[in-house]
Amino acid sequence: MSPEEFKSIREKLNLTQRQLAQVLRYRRGAMTISEFERKTNPKDIPIHVEMLMQIFGEQGLPKFKDAYTGVEYDWLGGETERAQARTEHRKSLKQK
């Protein structure tokens, strides 16, 4: 995968470099993504990241369903949505 293809998929997903780094669980954040996308001396894209990017490019980011609350969330901000849904679910159980 070329740096241009990588960047094109990220832009198709409407993600910033920092957001994509969060989805891919890169601790160094946007710095790592910019290294993959730069035109001069780009860093090699690991095969597992390349495969994920190809899938994301075809299907978008996956959605997950919380088994406890039944709430759907995506990878980006999913932990926040999940925590809020669980808190609301617990409150509703206490009110019964």
KEVO-610950 format. One record per residue: residue number from 1; residue in three letters; z, y, x of N, C-alpha, C, O, CB in turn. Coordinates in Angstrom, 1 decimal, padded with zeros to 4 digits, m for minus. Atoms other than C-alpha are relative to their C-alpha. Glycine has a CB too. Layout:
PAFI_NUM_ALA_Z_Y_X_Z_Y_X_Z_Y_X_Z_Y_X_Z_Y_X
...
//
This chain:
PAFI_1_MET_000.0_m001.2_000.9_000.0_000.0_000.0_000.0_001.2_000.9_000.8_001.3_001.9_001.2_000.0_m001.0
PAFI_2_SER_000.1_m001.2_m000.8_m001.0_003.4_001.4_001.1_001.0_m000.5_001.6_000.9_m001.6_m001.4_000.6_m000.1
PAFI_3_PRO_m000.9_m001.1_000.4_001.3_006.4_001.4_m000.4_000.7_m001.3_000.4_001.2_m002.1_000.3_001.0_001.1
PAFI_4_GLU_000.5_m000.7_001.1_m001.0_008.0_m001.1_000.2_m000.8_m001.3_000.5_m000.2_m002.4_m001.5_000.3_000.2
PAFI_5_GLU_m000.2_000.9_001.2_m000.8_005.0_m003.5_001.5_000.0_m000.4_001.8_000.1_m001.6_m000.5_m001.4_000.3
PAFI_6_PHE_m001.4_000.0_000.3_003.0_005.0_m003.2_000.4_001.3_m000.7_001.1_001.2_m001.8_000.8_m000.1_001.3
PAFI_7_LYS_m000.3_m001.3_000.6_003.2_008.7_m004.0_m000.6_000.1_m001.4_000.1_000.7_m002.3_m000.5_001.2_000.9
PAFI_8_SER_000.6_m000.1_001.3_000.8_008.4_m006.9_000.8_m000.8_m001.0_000.9_m000.3_m002.2_m001.5_m000.6_000.1
PAFI_9_ILE_m000.8_000.8_001.0_002.9_005.7_m008.6_001.3_000.8_m000.3_001.7_000.8_m001.4_000.3_m001.4_000.6
PAFI_10_ARG_m001.3_m000.8_000.3_006.1_007.8_m008.1_m000.3_001.2_m000.9_000.5_001.4_m001.8_000.5_000.5_001.4
PAFI_11_GLU_000.3_m001.1_000.9_004.4_010.8_m009.7_m000.4_m000.5_m001.4_m000.1_000.2_m002.3_m001.2_000.8_000.6
PAFI_12_LYS_000.3_000.6_001.3_003.0_008.6_m012.5_001.3_m000.3_m000.8_001.3_m000.1_m002.0_m000.8_m001.3_000.1
PAFI_13_LEU_m001.3_000.3_000.6_006.6_007.6_m013.2_000.8_001.3_m000.3_001.9_001.3_m000.9_000.8_m000.9_000.9
PAFI_14_ASN_m000.7_m001.3_000.1_007.6_011.4_m013.2_001.4_000.0_000.6_002.3_000.5_000.1_000.1_000.3_m001.5
PAFI_15_LEU_m001.3_000.1_m000.8_010.3_010.7_m010.6_m000.1_000.9_001.2_m001.2_001.0_001.9_000.3_m001.4_000.4
PAFI_16_THR_m000.1_m000.7_m001.2_011.4_013.0_m007.8_000.2_m001.1_001.1_000.5_m002.3_000.8_001.1_001.0_000.0
PAFI_17_GLN_m000.3_000.9_m001.1_011.8_011.4_m004.3_001.4_m000.5_m000.1_001.7_m001.7_000.1_m000.3_000.6_001.3
PAFI_18_ARG_m001.4_000.3_000.1_015.5_011.5_m004.8_000.3_m001.1_m001.2_001.0_m002.0_m001.0_000.9_001.2_m000.3
PAFI_19_GLN_m000.2_001.0_001.1_015.3_009.7_m008.2_m000.5_m001.3_000.3_000.1_m002.3_000.0_m000.7_000.6_m001.3
PAFI_20_LEU_000.6_001.3_m000.4_013.0_007.0_m006.9_001.0_m000.7_001.0_001.1_m001.9_000.9_m001.4_000.2_000.6
PAFI_21_ALA_m001.0_000.6_m001.0_015.5_006.5_m004.0_001.2_m000.6_m000.8_001.7_m001.7_m000.4_000.5_001.0_001.0
PAFI_22_GLN_m001.1_000.5_000.8_018.2_006.0_m006.6_m000.4_m001.3_m000.7_000.4_m002.2_m000.7_000.5_001.1_m001.1
PAFI_23_VAL_000.5_001.2_000.7_016.1_003.5_m008.6_000.0_m001.2_001.0_000.3_m002.3_000.7_m001.3_000.2_m000.6
PAFI_24_LEU_000.2_001.0_m001.0_015.4_001.6_m005.4_001.3_m000.3_000.8_001.3_m001.2_001.7_m001.1_000.4_001.0
PAFI_25_ARG_m001.3_000.1_m000.6_019.0_001.9_m004.3_000.0_000.3_001.5_000.7_m000.4_002.3_000.6_m001.4_m000.2
PAFI_26_TYR_000.0_m000.4_m001.4_018.3_003.6_m001.0_001.0_001.1_000.2_001.1_002.1_m000.5_m001.4_000.6_000.4
PAFI_27_ARG_m001.2_m000.9_m000.2_021.4_005.3_000.3_m000.4_001.3_000.7_000.2_002.4_000.4_001.0_m000.6_000.9
PAFI_28_ARG_000.4_m001.3_m000.6_019.5_007.9_002.4_m000.8_000.9_m000.9_m001.2_002.0_m000.5_m000.8_m000.4_001.3
PAFI_29_GLY_000.6_m000.8_001.0_017.8_009.1_m000.7_m001.4_000.5_000.3_m002.2_m000.3_000.7_000.8_001.2_m000.2
PAFI_30_ALA_001.3_m000.6_m000.1_014.8_011.4_m000.6_m000.6_m000.2_001.4_m001.8_m000.2_001.5_000.0_001.4_m000.5
PAFI_31_MET_000.5_000.1_m001.3_014.5_011.2_003.1_m000.8_m001.3_000.2_m001.8_m001.3_000.8_001.2_000.0_001.0
PAFI_32_THR_000.7_001.3_m000.1_013.5_007.5_003.0_m001.3_000.0_m000.7_m002.3_m000.4_m000.2_000.9_m001.2_m000.5
PAFI_33_ILE_001.3_m000.1_000.8_010.9_008.1_000.2_m001.0_000.9_000.7_m002.2_000.5_000.8_000.3_000.5_m001.4
PAFI_34_SER_001.0_m000.9_m000.7_009.4_011.0_002.1_m000.6_m000.7_001.2_m001.7_m000.4_001.6_000.7_001.3_000.4
PAFI_35_GLU_000.5_000.8_m001.2_009.1_008.7_005.2_m001.2_m000.9_m000.4_m002.1_m001.1_000.3_001.1_m000.7_000.7
PAFI_36_PHE_001.0_000.9_000.5_007.0_006.3_003.1_m001.3_000.8_m000.4_m002.4_000.3_m000.3_000.5_m000.8_m001.2
PAFI_37_GLU_001.1_m000.8_000.6_004.8_009.1_001.6_m000.7_000.9_001.0_m001.8_001.4_000.8_000.5_000.8_m001.1
PAFI_38_ARG_000.6_m001.0_m000.9_004.1_011.3_004.7_m001.3_m000.5_000.5_m001.6_m001.7_000.7_000.9_000.3_001.1
PAFI_39_LYS_001.4_000.3_m000.4_000.5_011.4_005.9_m000.1_m000.3_001.5_m000.9_m001.2_001.9_m000.9_001.1_m000.3
PAFI_40_THR_000.0_000.3_m001.4_001.2_011.4_009.6_001.2_m000.9_000.4_002.3_m000.6_000.1_000.0_001.3_000.8
PAFI_41_ASN_m001.0_000.9_m000.5_003.1_008.5_011.1_000.9_m000.5_m001.1_002.2_m000.4_m001.0_000.8_000.6_001.1
PAFI_42_PRO_m000.9_000.5_001.1_004.4_007.0_007.7_000.8_m001.2_000.5_000.3_m002.0_001.2_m000.8_m000.2_m001.2
PAFI_43_LYS_m000.9_001.1_m000.2_007.2_004.5_007.8_m000.6_m001.2_m000.8_m001.1_m001.0_m001.9_001.5_000.2_m000.4
PAFI_44_ASP_000.5_001.2_000.7_006.1_000.9_006.8_000.8_m000.2_m001.3_002.0_m000.1_m001.2_000.0_m001.2_000.9
PAFI_45_ILE_m000.7_000.3_001.2_006.9_000.2_003.2_000.3_m001.5_m000.1_m000.6_m002.3_000.0_m000.9_000.4_m001.3
PAFI_46_PRO_m000.4_001.4_000.1_008.9_m003.0_002.9_m000.7_m000.7_m001.1_m001.0_m000.1_m002.2_001.5_m000.2_m000.2
PAFI_47_ILE_000.8_000.7_001.0_007.0_m005.7_001.0_000.7_m000.1_m001.4_000.0_000.0_m002.4_m000.2_m001.5_000.5
PAFI_48_HIS_m000.7_000.1_001.3_009.7_m006.0_m001.7_m000.1_001.4_m000.8_m000.2_001.4_m002.0_001.5_m000.4_000.1
PAFI_49_VAL_000.1_m001.3_000.6_009.5_m002.2_m002.3_m001.4_000.2_m000.5_m001.7_000.7_m001.6_000.4_001.1_001.0
PAFI_50_GLU_001.4_m000.1_000.4_005.7_m002.4_m002.4_m000.3_m000.8_m001.3_m001.0_m000.3_m002.2_m000.9_m000.5_001.1
PAFI_51_MET_000.2_000.9_001.2_005.8_m005.2_m005.0_000.7_000.7_m001.2_000.1_000.7_m002.3_000.7_m001.4_000.2
PAFI_52_LEU_m000.6_m000.7_001.1_008.3_m003.2_m007.1_m000.8_001.2_m000.5_m001.0_001.4_m001.7_001.4_000.4_000.3
PAFI_53_MET_000.8_m001.2_000.4_006.2_m000.1_m007.0_m001.3_m000.4_m000.7_m001.7_000.3_m001.7_m000.4_000.8_001.3
PAFI_54_GLN_001.2_000.5_000.7_003.1_m002.1_m008.1_000.4_m000.3_m001.4_m000.4_000.0_m002.3_m000.6_m001.2_000.7
PAFI_55_ILE_m000.4_000.4_001.4_005.0_m003.5_m011.1_000.4_001.3_m000.8_000.0_001.4_m001.9_001.3_m000.9_000.1
PAFI_56_PHE_m000.4_m001.3_000.7_006.5_000.0_m011.9_m001.3_000.7_m000.4_m001.4_001.3_m001.5_000.9_000.8_000.9
PAFI_57_GLY_001.2_m000.7_000.3_003.0_001.4_m011.7_m000.8_m000.6_m001.2_m001.4_000.2_m001.9_m000.9_000.0_001.2
PAFI_58_GLU_000.6_000.6_001.1_001.7_m001.1_m014.2_000.8_000.0_m001.3_000.2_000.2_m002.4_m000.4_m001.5_000.4
PAFI_59_GLN_m000.8_000.1_001.1_004.6_m001.4_m016.5_001.1_001.0_m000.3_001.7_001.1_m001.3_000.7_m001.3_000.1
PAFI_60_GLY_m001.1_m001.0_000.1_006.9_001.6_m015.9_001.3_m000.6_000.4_001.4_m001.8_000.8_000.1_000.5_m001.5
PAFI_61_LEU_m001.3_000.5_m000.4_010.6_001.3_m015.2_000.5_m000.9_m001.0_000.4_m000.7_m002.2_001.0_001.2_000.2
PAFI_62_PRO_m000.5_001.0_001.0_012.3_m001.7_m016.8_001.2_000.6_m000.8_001.9_001.5_m000.3_000.4_m001.3_000.6
PAFI_63_LYS_m001.2_m000.4_000.8_014.9_m001.2_m019.6_000.9_m001.2_000.0_000.5_m002.4_000.1_m000.4_000.4_m001.5
PAFI_64_PHE_m001.0_001.1_000.1_018.1_m003.2_m019.8_000.8_000.2_m001.2_001.0_001.3_m001.7_000.9_000.0_001.3
PAFI_65_LYS_m000.9_m000.1_001.2_020.3_m004.0_m022.7_001.4_m000.5_000.4_001.6_m001.6_000.9_m000.6_m000.9_m001.2
PAFI_66_ASP_m001.4_000.3_m000.3_024.1_m004.0_m022.2_000.4_m001.1_m001.0_000.3_m001.0_m002.2_000.9_001.2_m000.2
PAFI_67_ALA_m000.4_001.1_000.8_025.4_m007.3_m023.4_001.2_000.3_m000.9_001.4_m000.3_m001.9_000.3_m001.2_000.9
PAFI_68_TYR_m001.3_m000.4_000.7_028.7_m005.7_m024.5_m000.3_000.9_m001.2_000.3_000.7_m002.3_000.9_000.6_000.9
PAFI_69_THR_000.2_m001.0_001.0_027.4_m002.8_m026.5_m001.3_m000.1_m000.7_m001.5_000.5_m001.8_000.2_001.4_000.5
PAFI_70_GLY_001.3_000.1_000.6_023.8_m003.6_m027.2_m000.9_001.2_000.3_m002.0_001.3_m000.2_000.0_m000.3_m001.4
PAFI_71_VAL_000.7_m001.2_m000.3_022.7_m000.2_m025.8_m001.0_m000.2_001.1_m000.7_m000.9_002.1_001.0_001.1_000.4
PAFI_72_GLU_001.1_000.1_m001.0_019.4_000.0_m023.9_000.1_001.2_000.9_000.4_002.3_000.5_m001.4_m000.1_m000.6
PAFI_73_TYR_000.1_m001.1_m001.0_019.2_002.0_m020.7_m001.0_m000.4_001.1_m001.3_m001.5_001.2_001.4_000.3_000.6
PAFI_74_ASP_000.9_000.2_m001.1_016.9_002.4_m017.7_000.8_000.1_001.3_002.0_000.4_001.3_m001.2_000.9_m000.1
PAFI_75_TRP_m000.6_m000.1_m001.3_017.6_002.3_m014.0_000.5_001.3_000.4_001.5_001.5_001.1_m001.0_m000.5_001.0
PAFI_76_LEU_m000.4_m001.3_m000.4_017.8_006.0_m013.7_001.0_000.5_m001.0_000.7_000.8_m002.1_m001.3_000.9_000.0
PAFI_77_GLY_m001.1_m000.5_000.8_021.1_007.2_m015.0_000.6_m001.1_m000.9_001.4_m000.8_m001.8_m000.5_001.1_m000.9
PAFI_78_GLY_m000.4_001.1_000.9_021.7_003.8_m016.6_001.5_m000.2_000.1_002.1_m000.6_m000.9_m000.6_m001.3_000.4
PAFI_79_GLU_m001.5_000.2_m000.1_025.3_003.5_m015.3_000.7_001.0_m000.8_001.7_000.7_m001.4_000.4_000.1_001.5
PAFI_80_THR_m000.6_m001.0_000.8_026.2_006.8_m017.0_m000.1_m000.3_m001.5_000.9_m000.3_m002.2_m000.6_001.4_000.3
PAFI_81_GLU_000.3_000.3_001.4_024.6_005.8_m020.3_000.9_m001.3_m000.4_001.4_m001.3_m001.4_m001.5_m000.3_m000.2
PAFI_82_ARG_m000.8_001.3_000.2_026.3_002.3_m020.0_001.5_000.3_m000.2_002.1_m000.2_m001.1_m000.3_m001.0_001.1
PAFI_83_ALA_m001.4_m000.4_000.0_029.7_003.8_m019.3_000.3_000.7_m001.3_001.4_000.5_m002.0_000.4_000.8_001.2
PAFI_84_GLN_m000.2_m000.7_001.2_029.4_006.2_m022.2_000.0_m000.9_m001.3_000.8_m000.8_m002.2_m001.0_001.1_m000.2
PAFI_85_ALA_000.1_000.9_001.1_028.3_003.5_m024.6_001.2_m000.9_m000.1_001.7_m001.2_m001.2_m001.3_m000.9_000.1
PAFI_86_ARG_m001.2_000.8_000.0_031.2_001.3_m023.6_001.2_000.7_m000.5_002.1_000.2_m001.2_000.2_m000.6_001.4
PAFI_87_THR_m001.1_m000.8_000.4_033.7_004.1_m024.1_m000.1_000.2_m001.5_000.9_000.0_m002.2_000.0_001.3_000.7
PAFI_88_GLU_000.2_m000.2_001.5_032.3_004.8_m027.6_000.3_m001.2_m000.7_000.9_m001.2_m001.8_m001.4_000.6_m000.3
PAFI_89_HIS_m000.2_001.3_000.6_032.3_001.1_m028.4_001.5_m000.3_m000.1_002.0_m000.7_m001.2_m000.7_m001.1_000.7
PAFI_90_ARG_m001.4_000.3_000.0_036.0_000.8_m027.4_000.7_000.9_m001.1_001.6_000.5_m001.8_000.6_000.3_001.4
PAFI_91_LYS_m000.6_m000.9_001.0_036.9_003.9_m029.5_m000.2_m000.5_m001.4_000.7_m000.4_m002.3_m000.5_001.5_000.2
PAFI_92_SER_000.3_000.4_001.4_035.2_002.5_m032.6_000.8_m001.3_m000.3_001.2_m001.5_m001.5_m001.5_m000.3_m000.1
PAFI_93_LEU_m000.8_001.2_000.3_037.1_m000.8_m032.2_001.5_000.4_m000.3_002.1_m000.2_m001.1_000.0_m000.9_001.3
PAFI_94_LYS_m001.3_m000.5_000.2_040.4_001.1_m032.0_000.2_000.6_m001.4_001.3_000.5_m001.9_000.5_001.0_001.1
PAFI_95_GLN_m000.1_m000.7_001.3_039.7_003.0_m035.2_000.0_m001.0_m001.1_000.3_m000.6_m002.3_m001.2_000.9_m000.2
PAFI_96_LYS_000.0_001.1_001.1_039.3_m000.3_m037.2_001.3_m000.5_m000.3_001.4_m001.4_m001.2_m001.0_m001.1_000.4
//
